[in-house]
Amino acid sequence: MGATLGADALRFGTAWVRSRTVLAAENLFLRKQLALYREREVTPRRATDATRLVLVLLARVFPWRGTLLIVQPATLIRWHRQAFRLWWRWRSRGPGRPRIPADLRQLINAMARDNPTWGERRIAAELLLKLGLRVSPRTERRYMPKGTGGTRRGAPAHRWRTFLRNHASVLLASDFCVAVTARFRVVYVFIVMELGSRRLVHVNVTGHPTAAWTLQQFREILAEPHAYRFVLHDRDSIYSPWLNAAVTAMGVRIFRTLVQSPPANAVCERLRGSLRRECLDFLIPLTEHHLLRLLKVWRTHYNRGRPHTSLGPGIPHPPAGLPATPLIGHRLPAQSRVVSRSVLGGLHHEYGLELAA
């Protein structure tokens, strides 16, 4: 931009030593070219900031409204206003108010994310009354993530993750996955999980999944008295409207995930990954019935022998004989020994303590 301004200033200076006749002829020549340029209706290039500034400065020297062709007069006036804003901003520059500390900005950001119903006034009150930090609500609004703040229109009042956490003990999540037999036959695996305890409630296989078959699986789970209130599944065509109506008649409410939103049923998606990594990737089922036997063994191991990090760690249905409290130190209890039991032919092992003989 500096080079362009310098070159234009040099041309303007040399114009002072030229005769008025030459300048008038050059001016007429340029205007004729511009007229021809407009007649051919060629799209002009967008003016750069340097070009706009030069036109604004030249317009202060002579009557420009009759000679302006490349843009509308209102455009030149707008450029002049923009140049005045830049000039006034440069004149009014100053140190300004200092920013709040970085750790306080991070705290405001975290409070807004963790509490989507809170607005800037609520966060300001929390900081003032409980932490002794006085921050203006308008200042906090600058550091809150977009889309947060209960006082803003359209802010979420209840996040999906919060709903799942509050109703995990009464919510079932279901999904399908596939397995391939030794004869390259595709078999569908249906799994149902209790979200709160991470317990694998039901597993079954079929070569031809239908809505009627899926409904029978829900009947086996919900036929007896239960405490479940919600069932979560995706939008697969197997979950037909009449299937959802039949499941609703069993005393639960159906929740369908959004289109192409696997994170909405993330726990069940992770269960599918565990099933592959811990079982199906290492075993080749011969038939559909062979696959079902393998899955039932893995289901018992998953519920009663496999630690789950999300539980603390913990076990969904712990077997009897586990220590009531964790042992302190690195020594086993006296008169005890470690025993192991193989699962799935030695693919996994379960360990425990028993009294030494």
N, C-alpha and C positions, 0 to 999 in steps of 0.2 A: 504493500500500500504506500509506503514512503517513497519508493522509486517512482510510482505512478504520479503521486502528487508533485514530486520534484520535476518530472518531465513536463507536466502540464503547466507548472509555474514558469519553466523556461520558455515554453511556447508563448505564454501570455506576455512575458517580458519582451521577447523579440517582436511581438506584434506592434509594440509602441514605436519602433523605428521604421515600420513599413508605412507606405502611403495609404491614405484613406481609399483611393481607387482600388489598390490591390486587395485591401481588406474587404471592401464591398464585393469585388469580384469573387474572392474566395468564399465569402459568406453565401453569395448567390449560388455558387457552384455546389457548395455543401448542401444547401437547401434543396437544390434540384435533385441531387442524389438521394436525399431522404425521401423526397416525393416519389421518385422512381422506385425506391425501396418499398414504400407503402403500397404502391400500385400493384406490385408483383405479389403482395400478400405473403412475404417471407417472414417466418416467425423470428423476431429478433432475439439476440442473446440477452439474458438477464443482466441488468446493470450491477456492477460491483459496488462495494461501499465507497471506494475511491472515486468512481465515476459519479455517484450520487452526490458526494461532497463537493466535487468540482462544479457540477451543475448548480448546486445550491449557491455556491459562492459567486459564480458568474451571473446568476439571476439577480443579484443585488446591484449589478452595474448598469444593466440596460433593461428595457421593457421586454420581458421574455415570453409573455403569453402568446404572442403571434408567431414566435419562432420555435416553440416547443412542439415536436412531432413524434418523438419516440415513446412518450408516455403522456398520460392525461395531466392536466394542471393540478388536479387534486393530489396526484401522486407526488409531484414535486413539493407541494405544500406539506404533505405527510413526511417527506424526507427532511424538510427543514425542521419540522417539529421533533423528529427523532434526533437530529443533530443537536438541537437545543437541549433535549433531555440528556444526551451524553455530555454536553458541555456543562450543564448544571450539576450533573452527578459528579463530574470531576472537580468542580468548584466546591461542592458540598461534602467532599470526602473527609473522613475523620476517623478517629480510633474506634468509635462506636462502643456498644455495651459488650463487655467480655463474655465469652461463652462459659456455660457452667462446666464443672469438671467432667472428665470422660467417664469416671466411674458412676457419677450421678446420672449421666445420659444413658449409660447401659442399664442402670437400675430402673429408670423410667420406661425404657424400651421393654425390659423384661416384665414389669408390672402390667403394662398395657397388653402384652401378648398373653400372659397367664390369666388375666381377668378381662375378657372381652366385653363385659357389660359395664366396666368402669370408664367414666369419662375423665377429662383432664382435671375437673374440680375434685372428683373423688380421690384421684391419685395425689393431688396437691394437699388435700386434707390428711391423707395417710402419712405423707412425708412430714407434714408439720406437727401433727399430734403424736405420732409414734416414733419418729426418727429425729424430730427437732430440726428439719430442713425446710426453710421457707423458699418456695419456688412458685412463681406466678403460673396460673393455669395456662395463660397464653404462651408462655415459654415452654411448658411441658408439651403443648400441642405440636410444637415444632419437632420434637424428638420422639413422638409416638409413631409407630408404624402405620402405614396407610391401611385404611379399612378397619381400624380398631377405635375404640372409644364408644361407650354406650350412648353418648349424647348425639352422635352423628347419625343421620338418616341412613338406613340400610345396614347398620352394624349388626353382626350376629348376636342374638340374645342367648343362644345355647349352642355350643360347638358339638360336632358329632363325637369327638373323642370324649368329651365330658359326659355325653349321654351314655356311651358304651361303658365308661368307668362306673357310673352311678347305677346301671342296671345289669352289670356283668353277671351277677349271680342268678338272674332269672332270664338270661338270654341264650338262645341256641343259635349257632352259626353253621351253615351247611354249604357244601360245595362238591363238585365232581372233579376227578382227575382220571388219567388213563394209564394203563399198564399194558405191556406187550408180552404175550406168551411165547413159548419156544417155537410155536408154529406161526409166529407173526400175526396172531389174532389180537385185535385191539379189544381190551376189556375195560369197562368204566367202573371206577371206584367211587362210591358215595360215602362221604364222611360227615358226621355231625358232631360238633364240639360244644361243650359248655364253656362259655367265655370266661366266667369268673374263676373257676378252678382249673381251667385248661384240660379238663377231663374229656377224653375221646369217648363220647356217649354211644355212638353207633357207627358201624362200618359194614358195608356189603358191596358185592360186585355183581355186574350183569353185562352181558354182551350187547343188549338192546335196551337202553334206558328209555322209558316212557313216563308220561305223567302218572299213569295208574300205578306203575311199579314204584315211583318215587313217593306217591301218596301212601302206599303200604308201608314204606320205611318210616314215615312220620307216625303212622298208626302204631307201629311197634314201640315207638318212643313215648307217645303222648296218650296212649290208650288208658294207662293206669293213672291214678291221681298223681299230680305233679305240681311243682311250684313255679314252672316256667310261665313267662308272660309274653315273650317276644321270640320270633324266629327271623333270622337274617339270611337272605340269599341274594344271588345276583339276578340278572334279567334274562337268563337262559330261557329258551322257548319251552323247555321241559316244565318249568314252573308256570303252568297255564293258569288262567283266571279261575277255572273251576277247582283246580288243585289248591290255590290259595284260599278259596272260599271254604273248601272242606277242612283245611288245616285251621282256619280261623274258627270254625265250628267246634274245634277241640279245646277252645279256651285260650288261644294265644293270638297275638297280633303279628301280622306279616310286615316286615320291612324289606324293601328291595333297594339294592345299592344303585347309585347313579350309573349311567351308561359309561362304560370304559373307565371305571373307577375302582380298580383292585384294592387301593388303600382303604376303602370304606369297609372292607372285610379282611383287613390285614392279618388278623390272628389266624383265620382259617387258611389264608394264602401261605402263611408261614408253616402251618401244619402240613400242607401239601409238600412244601420244600423239605421238611423234616422226614416225611414219609419216603421221599425219593432218596435223600442223602443217607438215610439210616437203614433202608430196607430194599426198595425196588432197584436201586442202582447196583446192588451186589447179588441179587437173586434173580433167577430166571424161572418164572412159574411155568409149569408144564401145561396146566389146564386152568379153567376158571375156578374149579373147586380147590385146586392146589393153591391158587392165589388167595382164596378166602381163608384157608387154614393159616397161611403165612401171616396174613393181616391180623387175624385174631390173636396170634402169638405176639405180634408186634404191638397190638393194642394193649394187651396185658402188661407188657414191658413199659409201654409209654405211660400208662396210668399208675403203675405200682412200683416201678423200678428206675425210672428215668428222672433225674433232677431237672427242674425247669428254672431257668434264671429269672423269668418274670415273676415267679412266686417267692423269690427272696434270697437264695434258691429254695425250692421245696418240691414235693412230690404231690401230684393231684390226689391220689388215694394211697397214702403211705401204708406199707405193711406193718404188722405188729413186730415188736422187738427193736425198733429203732431207738437210739438214745434220746431220752427226754430233753436233755440239754447237750449242746456241743461239748466235746471233751477239750480240756485245756492242756496245752502242751503237745508233745510229739510222741507220747508213750501210750500204748494200748492198755486198757484195764487189765488188772491182774486176773489170771486164770481165764483169759479169753483169747480167741484166735479168729483170724479172718478167713471166711469161707466165700467161695464164689460159685455162681451157677450160670452156666452158658445159656444163651438165648439165640434162637435161630441158627443152631448148629455151630455156635462159637463166634457168630458175627458180633454179638455183644455179650457182656458179662455183668451180672449183678453181684454186688459184694455186701457182706454183712458180718456181724459178730455172733459167735456162739461160745458157750462155755467149753473150755478145753477138757478133754477126757482125763 
